[in-house]
Amino acid sequence: MQFSEILSQITPAAEQLIQLPEGWGQGRALFGGITAAIAWQHAHYGASAEQDLRAFTVSFVAPVQPGEATLARRILREGKNVTQIAVEILQDNAVVLSALASYGRSRPSAVQVTDTLQANVPSRELGAEFPKVSILPEFTEHYDYAVSVGGLPFSGNTSREFGGWMRYRKEQQPITIGLLLGLVDAWPPAVLPHLQQPAPASSLTWTIEFPEPLDNQKSTHDWWQYVAYIDYAAHGYGHTHAHIWDDEGKLVAISRQTVTVFG
């Protein structure tokens, strides 16, 4: 089942049942990029067409499993300029994911700081693909990677930067926020290259911000650039931020994660 097909089952109803798919596993849970994208798609139905997504925050409360789940959406506040929307995914009557979408209308401002960090990602030809090994999560089969910044996971590379190029392997759709969420979260936590042997790690919280509306002329099968930076990592947790650019070097998103590391 393709990523876009998973999102297409979601309706505008504020509360609904959906079926979460097989084939997108991440350890003992469903891939977090899918669950985050599902939450965004549900939130988006509650937003005004005149407001764009400015920030999206996700708390991964418990492992989400394939099968039946409930989506519940609440409009916390709908204003002229800003709307805040909360979404929860529930399984077995317990919250497994909680998300907050913040939408805002563009308006005139005396503040203009638009010189963004430039992409400086080495070319795809210099990047390494993820090796075809059994320890890779199931969902990675849906993506192409070229790791050209830092090292591969579990390689003992202690660079504070990690990233390269990414795209959907078979999906060819106009890019949306939901599909971009799946791309960004497809990258392993930036702390994993520091390890010398496999160990579990997962996102605890994730906030991603969008300085401009996405260019829907771009495609899921286009290459996108990603570089994450480790701000701090100790005591079983890592704190990282990342920038995401399109294939032409335009900044499209800024991401921040808190990750748990069991190694």
Steps between C-alpha positions, in 0.01 A plus 500: 500500500645834395533791744248716311245216504529479878425871534213487250282291735471792747176700479405845635305342791626627836500143638543190288636147482785421261706193416876536550695293247742211511828535312615821668653366821765670709618260767203409718287787371364659185732749327472836677499694173171335404331560834614864502375548144163344587467741792587796276253393229224478759595839648511659156130435444432732794710790370396801297610506136630853562749382764819301442664250733771678700596231752406141576594332829466128565538301820546127438325379813506122444583256219230515232399164354357405161124451509207706617553842655283798589575856390366785714534870411431812708520863395665659802462852367406640162596864455519738209875452468589178685326166556619229741383143438561195720487144368529169684539147372353240735528122513332282765350818652847643572677793336800381298577827320416863578559786255451876482473680166544877496364677192549869426398754239771706327483871589718812455794527740785741560723202584668346195776243559489277196866409445472127573775246560629386163513135406857370491428131458757298300358353181300178491776332301725531806236353731458147629178304480379320808629142478242226440517342844234346722540757780359778282141592590234366264386847390840589347412283200275786388784757479823572316785652702843641420692563824757767412534675839642315800500121505259211475313390814706281735823587320672668797513833315493774766414796276231726643342523152309230316301506178502511125229443238162325515194422289213253481606197301173438310261773607454773238259760635505880542665569835278579800578564865401142582723348236789724606455388862549143378821600324652691791425235761636227272849604613635313803580711809824694449656332804498150346824540299680551834421141601719212394231233518122496452285636782139623514421870473177688439351848494342623822390842375519668161434859396523603138454856372423630152626849407312503168219296341629195316547522124247246372685487169756288684454124514547220748738340249716811481811494716489701825795604717522441875766579761454440873727638772544359851461780755552273800486127574544323835315289758312303235355804319604707201395853405532584132388752243490468121448703184323370192546645151356409162719387209569863407622593848190687620439461874161333550497394867681519833475199727583431865486163678557346838597137454546209739808281455542155656867449435 
